[in-house]
Amino acid sequence: MKSTDTTSEVARFRQNQSQQENSARWGMYGPAVVANHEAITARMERGAERLLKLIAEGKHEEVAVLMETKAWGLEGEPCHTTTAF
């Protein structure tokens, strides 16, 4: 049983190492998300307008939840172009 534990431990190590190498490769050479300043500002303004509208409607709990999300609930909106380097 000891050899099986060692084999699976080695297999897990190799799989983990392979995944880390792939992640590093994608980080260095994969597609990059690029946005110009105007697109970023416009998206932030749309997000702020949405939050202010919800506040005006008295939906404070929903605002609090959205403000805790990474993109203030604007995940589906376009804000960038993707390019490969």
N, C-alpha and C positions, 0 to 999 in steps of 0.2 A: 504494500500500500504506500510505502514511502516513495517509491519511484514514480507512481502515478501523481502524487502530490507535487513532486518536483517537476514532472513533465508539464502538468497544467500550469504551474507557476511560471515556468519558462515560456510556455505558449502565451500566457497572459502578458508577460513582459514584452515579448516580441510583437504582439498585437498592439499593445499600448505604444510601443516605440514606433511602429509603422503608422499609427494614427497621428502621432505627434509630428512625424516627418511629413505626412501628407498635409497636415494643417500648416506647417511652416512653409511648405511649397506653395500652397494656395495663398498664404499671406504675402509671400514674396512675388509670385508671378501670376496669381489669379486676377480676375476682374476687380477693378477698383470702383468704388462709388465716389462720384465727383459731382459737385454742385457749385454753381456760381453764387455769389453773395446775394444777388437779387432773388434767386429762387429760394434760398434759405430764409431770407427776411420775409418773403411773401408767405411761405409756409408757416412761419412762426406767427405772423399776423392773423392768418386764417385760424390757427389754433387758439390764439388769444380771443378772437372774435367769438368763436364757438363757446369758449369758457365763459365769457362775459354774458352771452345770450342765456346760457344755462343758469348763471347766477341771477339774472333778471327774472327768470322763470321760477326761481326759488329752488332749483335742483342742486343744492349745496353738496349733498352727499355724492352725487354723480360727478360734480366738479372735483371733489377731493380724490375720488377714485381715478379720474382721468389724469389729474396732475401727478399721480404716482406712477403712471405709465411712461414708458420711454419716449413716445411720440405724441403724447396728449390725445390719443385716440385718432390720430391722422395716419395710421399705418398704411391705409389703402391709397392715399393720395400721392400722385407723382411729385417728386421734388429733386430728382437727380437724373443723370445719365450714367450708364455703366460703360466703362471702357476697359479694354485689356491693354496692359503695358508690355 
